[in-house]
């Protein structure tokens, strides 16, 4: 209730008139210290914002239109807690700017939002990896994998739940702008299914997803660069005190990476907090390399522990190690070859 009143005061002070039954101001601030060393690189110690959960603030609201219909919005801005700078220069709401309508038909919306397998924002359905899309080199969407992150000019639809199943579809008319004619924009296409047994009160508590995505790269200086395709599959099985997970990604990027990535992970309740453990392995080819053998191999392991100090505040610790071979063996990035250690604090409001 207090956050709703604060949001109302903020909007009233800015001259915005509204008749809202539910407007909420919310946010997350996460900051900590990272120790890392990449292969052939120096050991670095740095203060970092949003190592796991990106620091952000937002306003969201829903208005009941009657007859089972409602309209809602999400406006969310990312920032760097260590500097106060916006996370994406020039964007007032870099993380999400989304307007949607819900009803018996499901949910339909449009704006800037995260893609289906980005691990970010209200249209994300990615699952199957305990460390999610945070924690540095252990992120499922780190550099060794493939992710289309957030896109502008998106139209997204999600069906109602059918026995625990929901189908999502998304299209972007221009991932970073649609000022040019259609044939000159980069377009995103995504379709996915999410099954959540918890939604039908099943005792098995299974959660799984299957997502297909593509970006056609029409707006590129390289005429040889063609459509990128990615498939993600994830499975979780909640056994109470611990939840084992499996994740798989197939990526095919013409003139780029063609890879398979497998991940085994688990979330375990330990000592009043949650331990997150994960190991993954990738193999395939990277045709973007200039010369020589284009075969690539990479693996990494990571472990994190999240201990809640209260309902809104938690301490986080993490350690991860990655190693690559074949054509990536001398890649001087910590995601491919190196280690990271993190200790930080997260507060949500």
C-alpha positions as CSV (number, residue, x, y, z in Angstrom):
1,X,0.0,0.0,0.0
2,X,2.8,2.4,0.8
3,X,4.5,1.8,-2.5
4,X,1.2,2.4,-4.3
5,X,0.9,5.7,-2.5
6,X,4.5,6.7,-3.2
7,X,4.0,5.9,-6.9
8,X,0.9,8.0,-6.9
9,X,2.7,10.9,-5.3
10,X,5.6,10.6,-7.8
11,X,3.3,10.7,-10.8
12,X,1.2,13.5,-9.3
13,X,4.3,15.6,-8.7
14,X,5.4,15.1,-12.3
15,X,2.0,16.3,-13.6
16,X,0.7,12.9,-14.7
17,X,-3.0,12.5,-14.2
18,X,-4.3,9.0,-13.7
19,X,-7.2,7.0,-12.2
20,X,-5.4,3.9,-11.0
21,X,-6.7,1.1,-8.9
22,X,-3.2,-0.5,-8.7
23,X,0.0,1.4,-9.4
24,X,3.2,0.2,-7.8
25,X,6.7,1.6,-7.5
26,X,9.3,-1.2,-7.2
27,X,13.0,-1.9,-7.7
28,X,16.1,-3.8,-7.0
29,X,19.6,-2.6,-5.9
30,X,22.4,-5.1,-6.0
31,X,26.1,-4.3,-5.5
32,X,29.1,-6.2,-4.5
33,X,32.8,-6.9,-5.0
34,X,34.1,-9.1,-7.9
35,X,37.5,-10.7,-8.0
36,X,38.3,-12.1,-11.4
37,X,41.2,-13.2,-13.6
38,X,41.0,-14.0,-17.3
39,X,43.6,-16.2,-19.0
40,X,46.8,-14.2,-19.7
41,X,45.1,-11.2,-18.0
42,X,45.6,-9.3,-14.8
43,X,43.8,-10.1,-11.6
44,X,41.0,-7.5,-11.1
45,X,39.1,-6.4,-8.1
46,X,36.1,-4.2,-8.8
47,X,32.9,-2.9,-7.4
48,X,30.1,-4.1,-9.6
49,X,26.4,-3.3,-9.8
50,X,23.9,-6.1,-10.7
51,X,26.2,-9.0,-10.9
52,X,23.2,-11.4,-10.6
53,X,20.1,-9.2,-10.6
54,X,20.4,-5.9,-12.5
55,X,19.8,-2.8,-10.4
56,X,16.6,-1.2,-11.6
57,X,13.5,0.8,-10.6
58,X,10.1,0.6,-12.2
59,X,6.4,1.6,-12.1
60,X,3.7,-0.9,-13.0
61,X,0.0,-0.7,-12.9
62,X,-3.2,-2.5,-13.9
63,X,-6.7,-1.1,-14.5
64,X,-9.8,-3.4,-14.4
65,X,-11.9,-2.6,-17.5
66,X,-14.7,-5.0,-16.5
67,X,-16.1,-8.2,-18.1
68,X,-12.8,-10.0,-17.4
69,X,-10.6,-7.5,-19.3
70,X,-7.8,-5.4,-17.8
71,X,-5.1,-3.1,-19.2
72,X,-1.6,-2.8,-17.7
73,X,1.8,-1.3,-18.1
74,X,5.4,-1.8,-17.0
75,X,8.0,0.9,-17.2
76,X,11.4,-0.2,-15.9
77,X,14.8,1.5,-16.0
78,X,18.1,0.0,-15.3
79,X,21.0,1.8,-13.6
80,X,24.5,1.1,-12.3
81,X,24.4,1.4,-8.5
82,X,28.2,2.0,-8.3
83,X,28.1,5.1,-10.6
84,X,24.4,6.2,-10.7
85,X,24.6,6.1,-14.5
86,X,21.8,4.6,-16.6
87,X,22.5,1.1,-17.8
88,X,21.7,1.9,-21.5
89,X,22.6,5.5,-22.5
90,X,19.7,7.4,-24.0
91,X,16.8,5.2,-22.9
92,X,14.4,6.4,-20.3
93,X,13.2,2.8,-19.7
94,X,16.0,0.6,-20.9
95,X,14.8,-2.7,-19.3
96,X,11.1,-2.6,-20.3
97,X,8.5,-0.3,-21.7
98,X,5.4,-2.5,-22.2
99,X,1.7,-1.9,-22.5
100,X,-0.7,-4.9,-22.5
101,X,-4.3,-6.1,-22.5
102,X,-5.5,-9.2,-20.7
103,X,-8.7,-11.2,-20.9
104,X,-10.1,-14.6,-21.6
105,X,-8.0,-14.7,-24.8
106,X,-4.8,-14.4,-22.8
107,X,-2.4,-11.4,-22.9
108,X,-1.5,-9.2,-25.8
109,X,1.1,-6.3,-25.5
110,X,3.7,-4.3,-27.3
111,X,6.7,-2.1,-26.7
112,X,10.3,-2.8,-25.5
113,X,10.8,-6.1,-23.6
114,X,13.0,-9.1,-23.1
115,X,12.8,-11.9,-25.7
116,X,11.3,-15.3,-24.8
117,X,14.6,-16.9,-23.8
118,X,16.4,-13.7,-22.6
119,X,15.8,-14.5,-18.9
120,X,14.6,-10.9,-18.5
121,X,11.3,-9.1,-18.2
122,X,7.6,-10.1,-18.3
123,X,7.6,-12.2,-21.5
124,X,10.5,-14.4,-20.5
125,X,9.7,-18.2,-20.2
126,X,13.3,-19.6,-20.0
127,X,13.8,-22.2,-17.3
128,X,16.1,-25.2,-16.5
129,X,19.3,-23.5,-15.2
130,X,19.6,-22.8,-11.5
131,X,22.0,-19.9,-11.9
132,X,19.7,-18.2,-14.4
133,X,21.0,-15.4,-16.5
134,X,23.1,-13.8,-13.8
135,X,26.3,-14.7,-12.0
136,X,28.8,-13.7,-14.6
137,X,30.5,-16.6,-16.4
138,X,27.8,-19.0,-15.1
139,X,25.0,-17.1,-16.8
140,X,23.1,-19.1,-19.4
141,X,23.1,-16.1,-21.7
142,X,26.8,-15.4,-21.3
143,X,29.1,-15.1,-24.3
144,X,29.6,-18.8,-24.9
145,X,25.9,-19.2,-25.4
146,X,23.5,-17.2,-27.6
147,X,20.8,-14.8,-26.4
148,X,18.8,-12.0,-28.2
149,X,18.3,-10.1,-24.9
150,X,15.8,-7.2,-25.2
151,X,14.2,-5.9,-28.4
152,X,12.4,-2.7,-29.3
153,X,9.2,-2.5,-31.4
154,X,8.0,-5.9,-30.1
155,X,4.5,-7.4,-30.3
156,X,3.9,-10.3,-27.8
157,X,1.1,-12.7,-27.2
158,X,0.6,-15.4,-24.5
159,X,-2.3,-17.8,-24.4
160,X,-4.3,-18.6,-21.2
161,X,-3.2,-21.7,-19.3
162,X,-4.4,-25.0,-20.7
163,X,-3.8,-27.7,-18.1
164,X,-0.6,-25.9,-17.1
165,X,0.5,-25.2,-20.7
166,X,1.0,-21.7,-22.1
167,X,2.1,-20.8,-25.6
168,X,4.0,-17.5,-26.2
169,X,4.8,-15.8,-29.5
170,X,6.8,-12.6,-30.1
171,X,7.8,-10.5,-33.1
172,X,10.0,-7.4,-33.4
173,X,9.7,-5.1,-36.4
174,X,13.1,-3.7,-35.7
175,X,15.2,-5.0,-32.7
176,X,16.9,-1.6,-32.3
177,X,14.7,0.7,-34.4
178,X,12.2,0.5,-37.2
179,X,12.8,3.8,-39.0
180,X,14.0,2.1,-42.2
181,X,11.8,0.2,-44.6
182,X,10.9,-3.4,-43.5
183,X,13.6,-5.1,-45.6
184,X,16.3,-3.0,-43.9
185,X,15.4,-3.7,-40.2
186,X,16.6,-6.6,-38.1
187,X,13.6,-8.7,-37.1
188,X,13.1,-11.0,-34.2
189,X,10.8,-14.0,-34.2
190,X,10.1,-16.2,-31.2
191,X,7.6,-18.9,-30.3
192,X,7.7,-21.1,-27.2
193,X,5.8,-23.3,-24.8
194,X,5.9,-23.3,-21.0
195,X,4.5,-26.1,-18.9
196,X,4.1,-25.5,-15.1
197,X,2.6,-28.4,-13.2
198,X,2.3,-26.1,-10.1
199,X,-0.3,-24.1,-12.1
200,X,-2.7,-27.1,-11.9
201,X,-1.6,-28.0,-8.3
202,X,0.1,-31.2,-9.5
203,X,2.1,-33.1,-6.9
204,X,4.9,-33.7,-9.4
205,X,5.8,-29.9,-9.6
206,X,7.4,-30.2,-13.0
207,X,8.3,-27.1,-15.0
208,X,9.6,-27.2,-18.6
209,X,10.0,-25.0,-21.6
210,X,10.8,-25.3,-25.3
211,X,11.6,-22.1,-27.2
212,X,12.5,-21.3,-30.8
213,X,13.9,-17.9,-31.8
214,X,15.4,-16.3,-34.8
215,X,16.9,-12.9,-35.9
216,X,17.2,-12.3,-39.6
217,X,20.1,-9.7,-39.6
218,X,18.8,-7.7,-42.6
219,X,20.4,-4.5,-41.3
220,X,24.0,-5.5,-41.5
221,X,27.1,-4.4,-43.3
222,X,28.0,-8.0,-44.0
223,X,25.9,-9.4,-46.9
224,X,27.0,-13.0,-45.9
225,X,25.4,-12.7,-42.5
226,X,22.1,-14.6,-42.5
227,X,19.4,-15.6,-40.1
228,X,20.5,-16.8,-36.6
229,X,18.4,-19.6,-35.1
230,X,18.4,-20.7,-31.5
231,X,16.4,-23.5,-29.6
232,X,16.3,-23.7,-25.8
233,X,14.9,-26.5,-23.8
234,X,14.7,-26.6,-20.0
235,X,13.4,-28.9,-17.3
236,X,13.0,-28.5,-13.5
237,X,11.7,-31.1,-11.0
238,X,10.9,-29.7,-7.6
239,X,11.5,-32.3,-4.9
240,X,10.9,-30.0,-2.0
241,X,14.3,-29.4,-0.4
242,X,16.1,-29.5,-3.7
243,X,15.3,-29.0,-7.4
244,X,17.4,-30.7,-10.1
245,X,17.4,-29.0,-13.5
246,X,18.5,-29.7,-17.1
247,X,19.0,-27.2,-19.9
248,X,20.0,-27.5,-23.5
249,X,20.7,-24.9,-26.3
250,X,21.2,-25.4,-30.0
251,X,22.5,-22.3,-31.8
252,X,23.1,-21.9,-35.6
253,X,24.4,-18.5,-36.6
254,X,25.5,-18.3,-40.3
255,X,29.1,-17.1,-40.5
256,X,29.2,-17.5,-36.7
257,X,28.8,-20.0,-34.0
258,X,27.1,-23.4,-34.5
259,X,27.0,-25.0,-31.1
260,X,25.3,-27.4,-28.7
261,X,25.3,-26.5,-25.0
262,X,24.2,-28.7,-22.1
263,X,23.7,-27.8,-18.5
264,X,23.1,-29.7,-15.3
265,X,22.2,-27.7,-12.2
266,X,20.3,-27.8,-8.9
267,X,18.8,-25.4,-6.3
268,X,19.2,-26.8,-2.8
269,X,17.8,-25.4,0.5
270,X,20.7,-25.2,2.9
271,X,21.1,-23.4,6.3
272,X,18.2,-21.1,5.8
273,X,19.3,-20.0,2.3
274,X,19.6,-21.5,-1.2
275,X,22.6,-23.0,-2.8
276,X,22.8,-22.9,-6.6
277,X,25.1,-25.3,-8.3
278,X,25.7,-25.7,-12.0
279,X,28.0,-27.3,-14.6
280,X,27.7,-26.9,-18.4
281,X,29.5,-28.0,-21.5
282,X,29.5,-26.6,-25.0
283,X,30.9,-28.0,-28.3
284,X,30.6,-27.0,-31.9
285,X,32.2,-24.6,-34.4
286,X,32.9,-20.9,-34.5
287,X,33.1,-19.8,-38.2
288,X,33.7,-16.2,-37.2
289,X,37.3,-17.0,-36.4
290,X,39.8,-15.7,-39.0
291,X,41.7,-18.8,-39.7
292,X,42.7,-22.3,-38.6
293,X,40.6,-24.9,-36.8
294,X,37.0,-23.6,-36.2
295,X,36.1,-26.4,-33.7
296,X,35.4,-25.1,-30.2
297,X,34.9,-26.6,-26.7
298,X,34.1,-24.9,-23.5
299,X,33.0,-25.9,-20.0
300,X,32.4,-24.1,-16.7
301,X,31.3,-24.8,-13.2
302,X,29.7,-22.4,-10.7
303,X,28.3,-22.3,-7.2
304,X,26.3,-19.5,-5.5
305,X,24.7,-19.1,-2.1
306,X,21.8,-16.7,-1.3
307,X,21.0,-16.0,2.3
308,X,18.0,-13.8,3.1
309,X,18.5,-11.3,5.9
310,X,14.8,-10.3,5.6
311,X,12.0,-10.7,3.0
312,X,13.6,-7.9,0.9
313,X,17.4,-8.2,1.6
314,X,19.8,-11.0,0.9
315,X,23.5,-11.6,1.0
316,X,25.0,-13.4,-2.1
317,X,28.3,-15.3,-2.6
318,X,29.5,-16.9,-5.8
319,X,32.5,-18.6,-7.3
320,X,32.9,-19.9,-10.9
321,X,35.6,-21.3,-13.2
322,X,35.6,-21.6,-17.0
323,X,38.0,-23.3,-19.4
324,X,37.9,-23.6,-23.2
325,X,39.9,-25.6,-25.7
326,X,40.3,-26.0,-29.5
327,X,39.9,-22.7,-31.2
328,X,38.9,-20.9,-28.0
329,X,41.8,-22.1,-25.9
330,X,43.6,-18.7,-25.9
331,X,40.5,-16.5,-25.8
332,X,41.3,-13.9,-23.2
333,X,37.9,-13.4,-21.7
334,X,37.0,-14.6,-18.3
335,X,33.8,-16.2,-19.6
336,X,35.8,-18.6,-21.8
337,X,39.0,-19.0,-19.7
338,X,39.2,-17.7,-16.1
339,X,37.6,-17.5,-12.7
340,X,35.3,-15.1,-10.8
341,X,34.5,-14.7,-7.1
342,X,31.7,-12.4,-5.9
343,X,30.3,-11.2,-2.6
344,X,27.4,-8.8,-2.6
345,X,24.1,-7.5,-1.1
346,X,20.7,-7.3,-2.8
347,X,17.8,-5.2,-1.6
348,X,14.4,-5.1,-3.2
349,X,11.5,-2.7,-2.6
